[in-house]
């Protein structure tokens, strides 16, 4: 298939997405920041960051704002990977963002849906985010891959 990465690279990119979700949900900024390239940038509805120091500060701020009585869940679904080269790819995934009380006294709540559009690069330390852009509650179109 044109514009495809080898299967092992595609799986590694999928694992990169999963590691981001698991790290954010476990409030482990130290693990999440290692998933980014040194010169990465991140654009979200709640702030933009450039470089690992700014991205780490953004992650720390987001984690600090959480209610300690709830567990959040980032679920990235249906990832599409489009190779730009053997060491760079565009990735789009769909987000479900939830929260659940830790005592299960209320049903799990869907907070938002959205889209992540990423550029990832293959480094000596594995695949890393070069850029992340999240758009919450946005319609899905094909412009990212056009």
CNS distance restraints for C-alpha pairs under 8 A (distance, minus, plus):
assign (resid   3 and name CA) (resid  82 and name CA) 5.51 0.50 0.50
assign (resid   3 and name CA) (resid  83 and name CA) 4.75 0.50 0.50
assign (resid   3 and name CA) (resid  84 and name CA) 6.90 0.50 0.50
assign (resid   4 and name CA) (resid  81 and name CA) 7.21 0.50 0.50
assign (resid   4 and name CA) (resid  82 and name CA) 5.90 0.50 0.50
assign (resid   4 and name CA) (resid  83 and name CA) 5.32 0.50 0.50
assign (resid   5 and name CA) (resid   9 and name CA) 5.99 0.50 0.50
assign (resid   5 and name CA) (resid  10 and name CA) 5.87 0.50 0.50
assign (resid   5 and name CA) (resid  81 and name CA) 7.77 0.50 0.50
assign (resid   5 and name CA) (resid  82 and name CA) 7.43 0.50 0.50
assign (resid   5 and name CA) (resid  83 and name CA) 5.68 0.50 0.50
assign (resid   5 and name CA) (resid  86 and name CA) 6.80 0.50 0.50
assign (resid   6 and name CA) (resid  10 and name CA) 6.32 0.50 0.50
assign (resid   7 and name CA) (resid  11 and name CA) 6.14 0.50 0.50
assign (resid   8 and name CA) (resid  12 and name CA) 6.18 0.50 0.50
assign (resid   9 and name CA) (resid  13 and name CA) 6.19 0.50 0.50
assign (resid  10 and name CA) (resid  14 and name CA) 6.28 0.50 0.50
assign (resid  10 and name CA) (resid  81 and name CA) 7.01 0.50 0.50
assign (resid  11 and name CA) (resid  15 and name CA) 6.16 0.50 0.50
assign (resid  12 and name CA) (resid  16 and name CA) 6.20 0.50 0.50
assign (resid  12 and name CA) (resid 126 and name CA) 7.90 0.50 0.50
assign (resid  12 and name CA) (resid 127 and name CA) 6.81 0.50 0.50
assign (resid  13 and name CA) (resid  17 and name CA) 6.50 0.50 0.50
assign (resid  13 and name CA) (resid 120 and name CA) 7.73 0.50 0.50
assign (resid  13 and name CA) (resid 127 and name CA) 6.34 0.50 0.50
assign (resid  14 and name CA) (resid  18 and name CA) 6.37 0.50 0.50
assign (resid  14 and name CA) (resid  79 and name CA) 7.23 0.50 0.50
assign (resid  15 and name CA) (resid  19 and name CA) 5.98 0.50 0.50
assign (resid  16 and name CA) (resid  20 and name CA) 6.33 0.50 0.50
assign (resid  16 and name CA) (resid  35 and name CA) 7.01 0.50 0.50
assign (resid  16 and name CA) (resid 127 and name CA) 6.90 0.50 0.50
assign (resid  16 and name CA) (resid 128 and name CA) 7.21 0.50 0.50
assign (resid  17 and name CA) (resid  21 and name CA) 6.56 0.50 0.50
assign (resid  17 and name CA) (resid  76 and name CA) 7.14 0.50 0.50
assign (resid  18 and name CA) (resid  22 and name CA) 6.15 0.50 0.50
assign (resid  18 and name CA) (resid  76 and name CA) 7.39 0.50 0.50
assign (resid  19 and name CA) (resid  23 and name CA) 5.85 0.50 0.50
assign (resid  19 and name CA) (resid  32 and name CA) 7.32 0.50 0.50
assign (resid  19 and name CA) (resid  35 and name CA) 7.94 0.50 0.50
assign (resid  20 and name CA) (resid  24 and name CA) 6.06 0.50 0.50
assign (resid  20 and name CA) (resid  32 and name CA) 5.62 0.50 0.50
assign (resid  20 and name CA) (resid  35 and name CA) 7.18 0.50 0.50
assign (resid  21 and name CA) (resid  25 and name CA) 6.01 0.50 0.50
assign (resid  21 and name CA) (resid  73 and name CA) 7.50 0.50 0.50
assign (resid  21 and name CA) (resid  74 and name CA) 5.27 0.50 0.50
assign (resid  21 and name CA) (resid  75 and name CA) 6.77 0.50 0.50
assign (resid  21 and name CA) (resid  76 and name CA) 7.50 0.50 0.50
assign (resid  22 and name CA) (resid  26 and name CA) 6.03 0.50 0.50
assign (resid  22 and name CA) (resid  74 and name CA) 7.71 0.50 0.50
assign (resid  23 and name CA) (resid  27 and name CA) 6.13 0.50 0.50
assign (resid  23 and name CA) (resid  28 and name CA) 5.04 0.50 0.50
assign (resid  23 and name CA) (resid  29 and name CA) 6.79 0.50 0.50
assign (resid  23 and name CA) (resid  31 and name CA) 5.94 0.50 0.50
assign (resid  23 and name CA) (resid  32 and name CA) 5.41 0.50 0.50
assign (resid  24 and name CA) (resid  28 and name CA) 6.00 0.50 0.50
assign (resid  24 and name CA) (resid  29 and name CA) 6.74 0.50 0.50
assign (resid  24 and name CA) (resid  32 and name CA) 6.62 0.50 0.50
assign (resid  24 and name CA) (resid  59 and name CA) 7.98 0.50 0.50
assign (resid  24 and name CA) (resid  63 and name CA) 7.74 0.50 0.50
assign (resid  24 and name CA) (resid  74 and name CA) 7.73 0.50 0.50
assign (resid  25 and name CA) (resid  71 and name CA) 7.18 0.50 0.50
assign (resid  25 and name CA) (resid  72 and name CA) 5.75 0.50 0.50
assign (resid  25 and name CA) (resid  73 and name CA) 5.75 0.50 0.50
assign (resid  25 and name CA) (resid  74 and name CA) 6.74 0.50 0.50
assign (resid  27 and name CA) (resid  63 and name CA) 5.95 0.50 0.50
assign (resid  28 and name CA) (resid  32 and name CA) 6.44 0.50 0.50
assign (resid  29 and name CA) (resid  33 and name CA) 5.98 0.50 0.50
assign (resid  29 and name CA) (resid  56 and name CA) 6.74 0.50 0.50
assign (resid  29 and name CA) (resid  59 and name CA) 6.11 0.50 0.50
assign (resid  29 and name CA) (resid  60 and name CA) 6.29 0.50 0.50
assign (resid  30 and name CA) (resid  34 and name CA) 6.85 0.50 0.50
assign (resid  31 and name CA) (resid  35 and name CA) 7.25 0.50 0.50
assign (resid  32 and name CA) (resid  36 and name CA) 7.66 0.50 0.50
assign (resid  33 and name CA) (resid  52 and name CA) 6.82 0.50 0.50
assign (resid  33 and name CA) (resid  55 and name CA) 7.31 0.50 0.50
assign (resid  33 and name CA) (resid  56 and name CA) 5.95 0.50 0.50
assign (resid  35 and name CA) (resid 127 and name CA) 7.71 0.50 0.50
assign (resid  35 and name CA) (resid 128 and name CA) 5.15 0.50 0.50
assign (resid  35 and name CA) (resid 129 and name CA) 6.22 0.50 0.50
assign (resid  36 and name CA) (resid  40 and name CA) 6.08 0.50 0.50
assign (resid  36 and name CA) (resid  52 and name CA) 6.95 0.50 0.50
assign (resid  36 and name CA) (resid 128 and name CA) 5.00 0.50 0.50
assign (resid  36 and name CA) (resid 129 and name CA) 4.60 0.50 0.50
assign (resid  36 and name CA) (resid 130 and name CA) 6.40 0.50 0.50
assign (resid  37 and name CA) (resid  52 and name CA) 7.32 0.50 0.50
assign (resid  37 and name CA) (resid 121 and name CA) 8.00 0.50 0.50
assign (resid  37 and name CA) (resid 128 and name CA) 5.55 0.50 0.50
assign (resid  37 and name CA) (resid 129 and name CA) 5.82 0.50 0.50
assign (resid  37 and name CA) (resid 130 and name CA) 5.54 0.50 0.50
assign (resid  38 and name CA) (resid  51 and name CA) 5.85 0.50 0.50
assign (resid  38 and name CA) (resid  52 and name CA) 5.48 0.50 0.50
assign (resid  39 and name CA) (resid  50 and name CA) 6.88 0.50 0.50
assign (resid  39 and name CA) (resid  51 and name CA) 4.69 0.50 0.50
assign (resid  39 and name CA) (resid  52 and name CA) 6.70 0.50 0.50
assign (resid  39 and name CA) (resid 130 and name CA) 7.02 0.50 0.50
assign (resid  40 and name CA) (resid  50 and name CA) 6.01 0.50 0.50
assign (resid  40 and name CA) (resid  51 and name CA) 5.19 0.50 0.50
assign (resid  40 and name CA) (resid  52 and name CA) 6.63 0.50 0.50
assign (resid  40 and name CA) (resid 129 and name CA) 6.56 0.50 0.50
assign (resid  40 and name CA) (resid 130 and name CA) 4.44 0.50 0.50
assign (resid  40 and name CA) (resid 131 and name CA) 5.34 0.50 0.50
assign (resid  41 and name CA) (resid  48 and name CA) 7.54 0.50 0.50
assign (resid  41 and name CA) (resid  49 and name CA) 5.58 0.50 0.50
assign (resid  41 and name CA) (resid  50 and name CA) 4.22 0.50 0.50
assign (resid  41 and name CA) (resid  51 and name CA) 5.94 0.50 0.50
assign (resid  41 and name CA) (resid  55 and name CA) 7.40 0.50 0.50
assign (resid  41 and name CA) (resid 130 and name CA) 6.54 0.50 0.50
assign (resid  41 and name CA) (resid 131 and name CA) 4.82 0.50 0.50
assign (resid  41 and name CA) (resid 132 and name CA) 6.55 0.50 0.50
assign (resid  42 and name CA) (resid  48 and name CA) 5.54 0.50 0.50
assign (resid  42 and name CA) (resid  49 and name CA) 5.16 0.50 0.50
assign (resid  42 and name CA) (resid  50 and name CA) 6.40 0.50 0.50
assign (resid  42 and name CA) (resid  55 and name CA) 7.00 0.50 0.50
assign (resid  42 and name CA) (resid 131 and name CA) 5.60 0.50 0.50
assign (resid  42 and name CA) (resid 132 and name CA) 4.72 0.50 0.50
assign (resid  42 and name CA) (resid 133 and name CA) 5.80 0.50 0.50
assign (resid  43 and name CA) (resid  47 and name CA) 6.41 0.50 0.50
assign (resid  43 and name CA) (resid  48 and name CA) 4.41 0.50 0.50
assign (resid  43 and name CA) (resid  49 and name CA) 6.59 0.50 0.50
assign (resid  43 and name CA) (resid 132 and name CA) 6.24 0.50 0.50
assign (resid  43 and name CA) (resid 133 and name CA) 4.66 0.50 0.50
assign (resid  43 and name CA) (resid 134 and name CA) 6.41 0.50 0.50
assign (resid  44 and name CA) (resid  48 and name CA) 5.86 0.50 0.50
assign (resid  44 and name CA) (resid 133 and name CA) 5.95 0.50 0.50
assign (resid  44 and name CA) (resid 134 and name CA) 5.14 0.50 0.50
assign (resid  44 and name CA) (resid 135 and name CA) 6.61 0.50 0.50
assign (resid  45 and name CA) (resid 134 and name CA) 7.33 0.50 0.50
assign (resid  45 and name CA) (resid 135 and name CA) 6.83 0.50 0.50
assign (resid  45 and name CA) (resid 136 and name CA) 7.43 0.50 0.50
assign (resid  47 and name CA) (resid  58 and name CA) 7.65 0.50 0.50
assign (resid  49 and name CA) (resid  54 and name CA) 5.29 0.50 0.50
assign (resid  49 and name CA) (resid  55 and name CA) 5.23 0.50 0.50
assign (resid  49 and name CA) (resid  58 and name CA) 7.10 0.50 0.50
assign (resid  50 and name CA) (resid  54 and name CA) 5.82 0.50 0.50
assign (resid  50 and name CA) (resid  55 and name CA) 6.39 0.50 0.50
assign (resid  51 and name CA) (resid  55 and name CA) 6.21 0.50 0.50
assign (resid  52 and name CA) (resid  56 and name CA) 5.88 0.50 0.50
assign (resid  53 and name CA) (resid  57 and name CA) 6.27 0.50 0.50
assign (resid  54 and name CA) (resid  58 and name CA) 6.20 0.50 0.50
assign (resid  55 and name CA) (resid  59 and name CA) 6.20 0.50 0.50
assign (resid  56 and name CA) (resid  60 and name CA) 6.10 0.50 0.50
assign (resid  57 and name CA) (resid  61 and name CA) 6.12 0.50 0.50
assign (resid  58 and name CA) (resid  62 and name CA) 6.23 0.50 0.50
assign (resid  59 and name CA) (resid  63 and name CA) 6.19 0.50 0.50
assign (resid  60 and name CA) (resid  64 and name CA) 6.08 0.50 0.50
assign (resid  61 and name CA) (resid  65 and name CA) 6.38 0.50 0.50
assign (resid  62 and name CA) (resid  66 and name CA) 6.96 0.50 0.50
assign (resid  66 and name CA) (resid  70 and name CA) 7.66 0.50 0.50
assign (resid  69 and name CA) (resid 101 and name CA) 5.88 0.50 0.50
assign (resid  69 and name CA) (resid 102 and name CA) 5.69 0.50 0.50
assign (resid  69 and name CA) (resid 103 and name CA) 7.93 0.50 0.50
assign (resid  70 and name CA) (resid  99 and name CA) 6.20 0.50 0.50
assign (resid  70 and name CA) (resid 100 and name CA) 5.33 0.50 0.50
assign (resid  70 and name CA) (resid 101 and name CA) 4.30 0.50 0.50
assign (resid  70 and name CA) (resid 102 and name CA) 5.24 0.50 0.50
assign (resid  71 and name CA) (resid  99 and name CA) 5.48 0.50 0.50
assign (resid  71 and name CA) (resid 100 and name CA) 5.25 0.50 0.50
assign (resid  71 and name CA) (resid 101 and name CA) 6.29 0.50 0.50
assign (resid  71 and name CA) (resid 102 and name CA) 6.26 0.50 0.50
assign (resid  72 and name CA) (resid  97 and name CA) 7.23 0.50 0.50
assign (resid  72 and name CA) (resid  98 and name CA) 5.51 0.50 0.50
assign (resid  72 and name CA) (resid  99 and name CA) 4.23 0.50 0.50
assign (resid  72 and name CA) (resid 100 and name CA) 6.43 0.50 0.50
assign (resid  73 and name CA) (resid  96 and name CA) 7.83 0.50 0.50
assign (resid  73 and name CA) (resid  97 and name CA) 5.60 0.50 0.50
assign (resid  73 and name CA) (resid  98 and name CA) 4.92 0.50 0.50
assign (resid  73 and name CA) (resid  99 and name CA) 6.05 0.50 0.50
assign (resid  74 and name CA) (resid  95 and name CA) 6.82 0.50 0.50
assign (resid  74 and name CA) (resid  96 and name CA) 6.11 0.50 0.50
assign (resid  74 and name CA) (resid  97 and name CA) 4.87 0.50 0.50
assign (resid  74 and name CA) (resid  98 and name CA) 6.72 0.50 0.50
assign (resid  75 and name CA) (resid  94 and name CA) 7.98 0.50 0.50
assign (resid  75 and name CA) (resid  95 and name CA) 5.57 0.50 0.50
assign (resid  75 and name CA) (resid  96 and name CA) 5.08 0.50 0.50
assign (resid  75 and name CA) (resid  97 and name CA) 6.35 0.50 0.50
assign (resid  76 and name CA) (resid  93 and name CA) 5.79 0.50 0.50
assign (resid  76 and name CA) (resid  94 and name CA) 5.43 0.50 0.50
assign (resid  76 and name CA) (resid  95 and name CA) 4.70 0.50 0.50
assign (resid  76 and name CA) (resid  96 and name CA) 6.63 0.50 0.50
assign (resid  77 and name CA) (resid  93 and name CA) 5.60 0.50 0.50
assign (resid  77 and name CA) (resid  94 and name CA) 5.03 0.50 0.50
assign (resid  77 and name CA) (resid  95 and name CA) 6.29 0.50 0.50
assign (resid  77 and name CA) (resid  96 and name CA) 7.87 0.50 0.50
assign (resid  78 and name CA) (resid  93 and name CA) 5.56 0.50 0.50
assign (resid  78 and name CA) (resid  94 and name CA) 6.23 0.50 0.50
assign (resid  79 and name CA) (resid  91 and name CA) 6.59 0.50 0.50
assign (resid  79 and name CA) (resid  92 and name CA) 5.52 0.50 0.50
assign (resid  79 and name CA) (resid  93 and name CA) 4.24 0.50 0.50
assign (resid  79 and name CA) (resid  94 and name CA) 7.09 0.50 0.50
assign (resid  80 and name CA) (resid  91 and name CA) 5.47 0.50 0.50
assign (resid  80 and name CA) (resid  92 and name CA) 5.27 0.50 0.50
assign (resid  80 and name CA) (resid  93 and name CA) 6.43 0.50 0.50
assign (resid  81 and name CA) (resid  89 and name CA) 6.50 0.50 0.50
assign (resid  81 and name CA) (resid  90 and name CA) 5.81 0.50 0.50
assign (resid  81 and name CA) (resid  91 and name CA) 4.58 0.50 0.50
assign (resid  81 and name CA) (resid  92 and name CA) 6.83 0.50 0.50
assign (resid  82 and name CA) (resid  89 and name CA) 5.41 0.50 0.50
assign (resid  82 and name CA) (resid  90 and name CA) 5.13 0.50 0.50
assign (resid  82 and name CA) (resid  91 and name CA) 6.36 0.50 0.50
assign (resid  82 and name CA) (resid 145 and name CA) 7.65 0.50 0.50
assign (resid  83 and name CA) (resid  87 and name CA) 7.99 0.50 0.50
assign (resid  83 and name CA) (resid  88 and name CA) 6.19 0.50 0.50
assign (resid  83 and name CA) (resid  89 and name CA) 4.24 0.50 0.50
assign (resid  83 and name CA) (resid  90 and name CA) 6.41 0.50 0.50
assign (resid  84 and name CA) (resid  88 and name CA) 5.34 0.50 0.50
assign (resid  84 and name CA) (resid  89 and name CA) 4.87 0.50 0.50
assign (resid  84 and name CA) (resid  90 and name CA) 6.88 0.50 0.50
assign (resid  85 and name CA) (resid  89 and name CA) 6.70 0.50 0.50
assign (resid  87 and name CA) (resid 121 and name CA) 5.45 0.50 0.50
assign (resid  87 and name CA) (resid 122 and name CA) 4.68 0.50 0.50
assign (resid  87 and name CA) (resid 123 and name CA) 7.63 0.50 0.50
assign (resid  88 and name CA) (resid 119 and name CA) 7.07 0.50 0.50
assign (resid  88 and name CA) (resid 120 and name CA) 5.64 0.50 0.50
assign (resid  88 and name CA) (resid 121 and name CA) 4.38 0.50 0.50
assign (resid  88 and name CA) (resid 122 and name CA) 6.25 0.50 0.50
assign (resid  89 and name CA) (resid 119 and name CA) 5.70 0.50 0.50
assign (resid  89 and name CA) (resid 120 and name CA) 5.41 0.50 0.50
assign (resid  89 and name CA) (resid 121 and name CA) 6.58 0.50 0.50
assign (resid  90 and name CA) (resid 117 and name CA) 7.29 0.50 0.50
assign (resid  90 and name CA) (resid 118 and name CA) 5.67 0.50 0.50
assign (resid  90 and name CA) (resid 119 and name CA) 4.58 0.50 0.50
assign (resid  90 and name CA) (resid 120 and name CA) 6.42 0.50 0.50
assign (resid  91 and name CA) (resid 116 and name CA) 7.85 0.50 0.50
assign (resid  91 and name CA) (resid 117 and name CA) 5.76 0.50 0.50
assign (resid  91 and name CA) (resid 118 and name CA) 4.98 0.50 0.50
assign (resid  91 and name CA) (resid 119 and name CA) 6.20 0.50 0.50
assign (resid  91 and name CA) (resid 120 and name CA) 7.39 0.50 0.50
assign (resid  92 and name CA) (resid 115 and name CA) 6.96 0.50 0.50
assign (resid  92 and name CA) (resid 116 and name CA) 5.59 0.50 0.50
assign (resid  92 and name CA) (resid 117 and name CA) 4.56 0.50 0.50
assign (resid  92 and name CA) (resid 118 and name CA) 6.29 0.50 0.50
assign (resid  92 and name CA) (resid 144 and name CA) 7.80 0.50 0.50
assign (resid  93 and name CA) (resid 115 and name CA) 5.80 0.50 0.50
assign (resid  93 and name CA) (resid 116 and name CA) 5.28 0.50 0.50
assign (resid  93 and name CA) (resid 117 and name CA) 6.74 0.50 0.50
assign (resid  94 and name CA) (resid 113 and name CA) 7.41 0.50 0.50
assign (resid  94 and name CA) (resid 114 and name CA) 5.81 0.50 0.50
assign (resid  94 and name CA) (resid 115 and name CA) 4.58 0.50 0.50
assign (resid  94 and name CA) (resid 116 and name CA) 6.28 0.50 0.50
assign (resid  95 and name CA) (resid 112 and name CA) 7.85 0.50 0.50
assign (resid  95 and name CA) (resid 113 and name CA) 5.25 0.50 0.50
assign (resid  95 and name CA) (resid 114 and name CA) 4.78 0.50 0.50
assign (resid  95 and name CA) (resid 115 and name CA) 5.58 0.50 0.50
assign (resid  95 and name CA) (resid 116 and name CA) 6.97 0.50 0.50
assign (resid  96 and name CA) (resid 110 and name CA) 7.19 0.50 0.50
assign (resid  96 and name CA) (resid 111 and name CA) 7.82 0.50 0.50
assign (resid  96 and name CA) (resid 112 and name CA) 6.15 0.50 0.50
assign (resid  96 and name CA) (resid 113 and name CA) 4.72 0.50 0.50
assign (resid  96 and name CA) (resid 114 and name CA) 6.75 0.50 0.50
assign (resid  97 and name CA) (resid 110 and name CA) 6.05 0.50 0.50
assign (resid  97 and name CA) (resid 111 and name CA) 5.45 0.50 0.50
assign (resid  97 and name CA) (resid 112 and name CA) 5.18 0.50 0.50
assign (resid  97 and name CA) (resid 113 and name CA) 6.13 0.50 0.50
assign (resid  98 and name CA) (resid 108 and name CA) 6.83 0.50 0.50
assign (resid  98 and name CA) (resid 109 and name CA) 5.48 0.50 0.50
assign (resid  98 and name CA) (resid 110 and name CA) 4.46 0.50 0.50
assign (resid  98 and name CA) (resid 111 and name CA) 5.11 0.50 0.50
assign (resid  98 and name CA) (resid 112 and name CA) 7.12 0.50 0.50
assign (resid  99 and name CA) (resid 108 and name CA) 5.91 0.50 0.50
assign (resid  99 and name CA) (resid 109 and name CA) 5.37 0.50 0.50
assign (resid  99 and name CA) (resid 110 and name CA) 6.70 0.50 0.50
assign (resid  99 and name CA) (resid 111 and name CA) 6.85 0.50 0.50
assign (resid 100 and name CA) (resid 104 and name CA) 6.79 0.50 0.50
assign (resid 100 and name CA) (resid 106 and name CA) 7.33 0.50 0.50
assign (resid 100 and name CA) (resid 107 and name CA) 6.82 0.50 0.50
assign (resid 100 and name CA) (resid 108 and name CA) 4.60 0.50 0.50
assign (resid 100 and name CA) (resid 109 and name CA) 6.31 0.50 0.50
assign (resid 101 and name CA) (resid 105 and name CA) 6.40 0.50 0.50
assign (resid 101 and name CA) (resid 106 and name CA) 6.41 0.50 0.50
assign (resid 101 and name CA) (resid 107 and name CA) 7.86 0.50 0.50
assign (resid 101 and name CA) (resid 108 and name CA) 7.35 0.50 0.50
assign (resid 112 and name CA) (resid 136 and name CA) 6.50 0.50 0.50
assign (resid 112 and name CA) (resid 137 and name CA) 6.38 0.50 0.50
assign (resid 113 and name CA) (resid 136 and name CA) 5.71 0.50 0.50
assign (resid 113 and name CA) (resid 137 and name CA) 5.13 0.50 0.50
assign (resid 113 and name CA) (resid 138 and name CA) 7.80 0.50 0.50
assign (resid 114 and name CA) (resid 134 and name CA) 6.91 0.50 0.50
assign (resid 114 and name CA) (resid 135 and name CA) 5.40 0.50 0.50
assign (resid 114 and name CA) (resid 136 and name CA) 3.97 0.50 0.50
assign (resid 114 and name CA) (resid 137 and name CA) 4.91 0.50 0.50
assign (resid 114 and name CA) (resid 138 and name CA) 5.93 0.50 0.50
assign (resid 115 and name CA) (resid 134 and name CA) 5.64 0.50 0.50
assign (resid 115 and name CA) (resid 135 and name CA) 5.31 0.50 0.50
assign (resid 115 and name CA) (resid 136 and name CA) 6.43 0.50 0.50
assign (resid 115 and name CA) (resid 137 and name CA) 7.89 0.50 0.50
assign (resid 115 and name CA) (resid 138 and name CA) 7.13 0.50 0.50
assign (resid 115 and name CA) (resid 140 and name CA) 7.60 0.50 0.50
assign (resid 116 and name CA) (resid 132 and name CA) 6.78 0.50 0.50
assign (resid 116 and name CA) (resid 133 and name CA) 5.61 0.50 0.50
assign (resid 116 and name CA) (resid 134 and name CA) 4.45 0.50 0.50
assign (resid 116 and name CA) (resid 135 and name CA) 6.56 0.50 0.50
assign (resid 117 and name CA) (resid 132 and name CA) 5.99 0.50 0.50
assign (resid 117 and name CA) (resid 133 and name CA) 5.19 0.50 0.50
assign (resid 117 and name CA) (resid 134 and name CA) 6.40 0.50 0.50
assign (resid 117 and name CA) (resid 144 and name CA) 7.57 0.50 0.50
assign (resid 118 and name CA) (resid 129 and name CA) 6.94 0.50 0.50
assign (resid 118 and name CA) (resid 130 and name CA) 7.44 0.50 0.50
assign (resid 118 and name CA) (resid 131 and name CA) 5.46 0.50 0.50
assign (resid 118 and name CA) (resid 132 and name CA) 4.53 0.50 0.50
assign (resid 118 and name CA) (resid 133 and name CA) 6.21 0.50 0.50
assign (resid 119 and name CA) (resid 129 and name CA) 6.16 0.50 0.50
assign (resid 119 and name CA) (resid 130 and name CA) 5.40 0.50 0.50
assign (resid 119 and name CA) (resid 131 and name CA) 5.14 0.50 0.50
assign (resid 119 and name CA) (resid 132 and name CA) 6.72 0.50 0.50
assign (resid 120 and name CA) (resid 127 and name CA) 6.44 0.50 0.50
assign (resid 120 and name CA) (resid 128 and name CA) 5.45 0.50 0.50
assign (resid 120 and name CA) (resid 129 and name CA) 4.48 0.50 0.50
assign (resid 120 and name CA) (resid 130 and name CA) 5.14 0.50 0.50
assign (resid 120 and name CA) (resid 131 and name CA) 6.94 0.50 0.50
assign (resid 121 and name CA) (resid 127 and name CA) 5.47 0.50 0.50
assign (resid 121 and name CA) (resid 128 and name CA) 5.43 0.50 0.50
assign (resid 121 and name CA) (resid 129 and name CA) 6.44 0.50 0.50
assign (resid 121 and name CA) (resid 130 and name CA) 6.25 0.50 0.50
assign (resid 122 and name CA) (resid 126 and name CA) 5.51 0.50 0.50
assign (resid 122 and name CA) (resid 127 and name CA) 4.31 0.50 0.50
assign (resid 122 and name CA) (resid 128 and name CA) 6.39 0.50 0.50
assign (resid 123 and name CA) (resid 127 and name CA) 5.89 0.50 0.50
assign (resid 123 and name CA) (resid 128 and name CA) 7.04 0.50 0.50
assign (resid 142 and name CA) (resid 146 and name CA) 6.25 0.50 0.50
